[in-house]
């Protein structure tokens, strides 16, 4: 594919993985930073992928520049408010806009789409994350601080067909993941960007979320060191499993994906989406999530087994 894709935040942790994945796919990356003249850079680009958080500060300016250039925009935000703002502000945009094409957001959205399949609606969708550990990047920590400020320290849940605020700490309980993980302590109401993308195209009044307690404890720890590369590709030793359970009228369907390094796996997700759009698939203008734009089963199957193991 003889295409050029601008990468905002190319020198960041996730941006580095995205640049490498574009090159692996035969796409020429155009690295961009916060000092880049985006209007000038995007004149030579066929699409732009925004990896520069906090996205509360970068999403709108990069989208506006992409609109002026007339090229598709994708990002890897996990910021719920940014996703909802993007859908609200750019629904009629004349370019394809795809927010949250990442581990948090895109992967859960695709799994939920695959699980619900031909159901017209679900009574409830549950997303359970199991991480072996979580050493967040400085960008993740900065994003978390911005989101906490926007919410006045409150939590967000999706219930009754809408996002709602909750006060206080979320309850801890247990969730039984597929083998070999098994039953683990989890923190409930660990709402991420997929709880903002899924309702834009799937009908479910309740989205329940769980995260393994060890990962939540890691996230809240003071250790600033971040991920440590453990292989030649720069991936950490962290492993993950995401299980989505859809329920409707007493029936239950599950979709599972596992892999290594939540930051590294974001790159094949967003690059695959960009390459499909540039090839003319899922390139409808306006804002739509990755699960709404593509055949979820086909999309995830193409990432397996190199990047994901599907169960």
ZAGUSE-106316 format. One record per residue (C-alpha): residue in three letters; x, y, z. Coordinates in steps of 0.02 Angstrom, whole numbers, plus 32768, in hexadecimal, padded with zeros to 4 digits. Example, Ala and Ser with C-alpha at 12.3 -4.5 7.8 and 13.67 -1.06 7.14 Angstrom:
BEGIN
Ala82677F1F8186
Ser82AC7FCB8165
//
This chain:
BEGIN
Unk800080008000
Unk8056809E7FC1
Unk800881148041
Unk8045819680BD
Unk7FFB81A4816C
Unk8022823181E4
Unk803C81F98298
Unk801E827E831C
Unk8084825183B7
Unk80FA81E28352
Unk818381EE83D5
Unk811281B48462
Unk8107810284A0
Unk806C80CD843F
Unk809A813D83AC
Unk813D80DF8398
Unk80E1803B8387
Unk806A80898307
Unk80FB80CC829E
Unk814D8020829F
Unk80AB7FC9826F
Unk808C804181DE
Unk8139801C819B
Unk811C7F6281AF
Unk807E7F748148
Unk80D87FD380BF
Unk808C807C80ED
Unk80FB811580FC
Unk80E6816C81A5
Unk80F3822981B4
Unk812C82468269
Unk80DB82DF82B8
Unk80F483318361
Unk809F83BA83C2
Unk8108843F836A
Unk80DE83FD82BC
Unk807D846C8244
Unk7FF283ED822D
Unk7F9C8445819C
Unk803F843E813C
Unk8067838A8170
Unk7FBC83478143
Unk7FC5838D8093
Unk803982FB806C
Unk7FD7827980D0
Unk7F4D8200809F
Unk7F1281ED8154
Unk7F4282208203
Unk7F4E81B882A2
Unk7F4E821C8343
Unk7FB381C983CF
Unk7FD482688433
Unk7F7C827384D9
Unk7F2D82BA853B
Unk7EB182B884AC
Unk7E4583398503
Unk7EC983B484C2
Unk7EF78364841B
Unk7E5F830D83D0
Unk7DFC83A48394
Unk7E9084038348
Unk7ECD836982EA
Unk7E1D833F82AE
Unk7E0683F18270
Unk7EAB83E68212
Unk7E78833E81C7
Unk7DD3838A818E
Unk7E2F84198138
Unk7EA2839A80E3
Unk7E0F832880B6
Unk7E5F828B80FD
Unk7E2482048179
Unk7E46821D8232
Unk7E62819082B0
Unk7E9B81988364
Unk7EC7812683F6
Unk7E7681868483
Unk7E36812F851E
Unk7DE681D0855C
Unk7D2B81B38566
Unk7CFF826C8560
Unk7D69828584C4
Unk7D0D81F7846D
Unk7C62823E8498
Unk7C9B82EE8467
Unk7CD982AC83BF
Unk7C3582568397
Unk7BD282F083CA
Unk7C3C8370836F
Unk7C6B831A82CC
Unk7BD782AB829D
Unk7BC3830681F8
Unk7C7C831781CF
Unk7CAA82FA811A
Unk7D3682808145
Unk7D3981D6819C
Unk7D5C81EE8257
Unk7D81815782C4
Unk7DA48179837D
Unk7DEB80FF83FD
Unk7E34807D8387
Unk7E9E80338412
Unk7EA47FAE8498
Unk7E2A801684FE
Unk7D9D80428489
Unk7DB97FE683E6
Unk7DDC7F368424
Unk7D467F308499
Unk7CD87F7E8413
Unk7D0A7EFA8394
Unk7CF37E6B8410
Unk7C477EAC8443
Unk7C157EBC838C
Unk7C4E7E0A836B
Unk7BF57DC78405
Unk7B4D7E1A83E2
Unk7B5B7DEB8329
Unk7AA97DE482E2
Unk7A4E7E158381
Unk79EA7EB6836B
Unk7A0C7EE18421
Unk7A5B7E9E84C0
Unk7A1D7EAD8572
Unk7ACE7EC585B2
Unk7B817EC48573
Unk7C0D7E9C85EE
Unk7CC47EC185CA
Unk7D447E70863E
Unk7DFC7E9B8631
Unk7E877E2F8679
Unk7F357E7B8678
Unk7FCC7E2186BF
Unk800D7ECC86F4
Unk7FFC7F8286C1
Unk808D7FFB86BE
Unk803B8093866F
Unk8098810885FC
Unk80AD81C0862C
Unk802881E585A9
Unk7FAD816F85FD
Unk7FCC81C386A5
Unk7FB78271865A
Unk7F16823D8604
Unk7ED481F586A6
Unk7EF382988701
Unk7E9782FC867B
Unk7E038285867C
Unk7DF98289873A
Unk7DF683468737
Unk7D6A834986B6
Unk7D0382D38722
Unk7D2A832887C8
Unk7D7082838804
Unk7CD1822287DE
Unk7CC6817D8781
Unk7C63815E86E2
Unk7BF080CA86BF
Unk7B7D80A1862D
Unk7AD180768670
Unk7A1F80958636
Unk7A5A80BB8585
Unk7ACC814985BC
Unk7B708175860F
Unk7B5981A686C5
Unk7BC981E18752
Unk7BE8817E87F1
Unk7C3881B98893
Unk7CA981538903
Unk7D1580BC88E2
Unk7CD9802F8872
Unk7CB77F8888C5
Unk7D2E7EF688B8
Unk7CEA7E4C888C
Unk7D207DB18829
Unk7D167D818772
Unk7D3C7CD78727
Unk7DA27CEF8688
Unk7DC57C65860A
Unk7E577BF18631
Unk7EE27C02865C
Unk7EB57CA286BB
Unk7E1E7C61871B
Unk7DC97CBB87AB
Unk7E187D6087D8
Unk7DF47DF58847
Unk7DB27E8487DD
Unk7D7E7F3987F2
Unk7CD07F5E87AF
Unk7C987FF48749
Unk7D43800886F9
Unk7CF880688668
Unk7D65808685D0
Unk7D4D80CE8521
Unk7CF0803584DE
Unk7C5E8066854F
Unk7C54810484E5
Unk7C6E80B48439
Unk7BFE801B844D
Unk7B5A807A846C
Unk7B7180DC83CB
Unk7B4480428365
Unk7B0D7FB583DA
Unk7A6B7FB9843E
Unk7A907F8884F2
Unk7A4D7FE8858A
Unk7AD67FA985FF
Unk7B927F9885E5
Unk7BEA7F4B867B
Unk7CA77F4F8689
Unk7D297EFA86F5
Unk7DE67F088704
Unk7E567E918764
Unk7E807EDE880C
Unk7F3C7EC987F8
Unk7F387F39875C
Unk7ED37FBF87B5
Unk7F4E7FBB8846
Unk7FDE7FCD87CB
Unk7F8880608777
Unk7F7480BA881E
Unk802680958859
Unk80A78120885F
Unk812580C287F2
Unk81488137875E
Unk81B880C086FD
Unk813B808D8675
Unk81437FF38603
Unk81E97F9985ED
Unk82147F4D8545
Unk822A7E91854E
Unk823D7E5D8497
Unk82897E9A83F4
Unk81E77EF383C5
Unk81E77F5D8463
Unk81537F0484B1
Unk814C7EEF856D
Unk812E7E4885C1
Unk807D7E7C85F0
Unk7FF47E0785B6
Unk7F3A7E2885A7
Unk7E947DD3858C
Unk7DF17E2B8563
Unk7D4C7DCD8574
Unk7CA87E168535
Unk7C047DC68569
Unk7B627DF98512
Unk7ABB7DC6855D
Unk7A0E7DCD850F
Unk796B7D77853F
Unk79C57CF485A6
Unk7A477CD08520
Unk7B007CF28534
Unk7B8D7D0784B8
Unk7C467D2184DB
Unk7CD97D658478
Unk7D8B7D6084BA
Unk7E327DA68481
Unk7EDB7D9884D5
Unk7F897DD484AE
Unk80207E3384EA
Unk80397EEC8516
Unk7F9F7F5B8510
Unk80027FEB84C3
Unk80557F82843C
Unk7FB47F2D8405
Unk7F657FD783E7
Unk7FD67FEE834F
Unk7F947F5D82E4
Unk7EE27F8C8315
Unk7EED804182DB
Unk7F5D801E8245
Unk7EE97F948207
Unk7E57800E8214
Unk7EB7809581B7
Unk7EED801F812C
Unk7E3B7FE18114
Unk7DF880918107
Unk7E7F80C2808C
Unk7E5280298025
Unk7D9D8063801E
Unk7D517FF380A5
Unk7CF480438136
Unk7D1B80F080F3
Unk7C70813F8110
Unk7C8181F58141
Unk7C55823281F0
Unk7C7D81E18296
Unk7C6C812582AF
Unk7CC680A9831E
Unk7D32801D82DE
Unk7CAB7F9E830A
Unk7C2A7FFF82A5
Unk7C9A8015820C
Unk7CDB7F6581F2
Unk7CAB7EAE81FB
Unk7CE97E8D82AC
Unk7D0C7DD48297
Unk7D6D7DEE81F7
Unk7DCE7E818241
Unk7E047E2382DD
Unk7E297D83827C
Unk7EA87DDF8212
Unk7F057E1282B1
Unk7F0C7D5E82EE
Unk7F7B7D07831B
Unk80097D858301
Unk7FC17E0B8372
Unk7F2A7DBB83C7
Unk7EED7D1083FB
Unk7E317D0183E8
Unk7DC87C8D8453
//
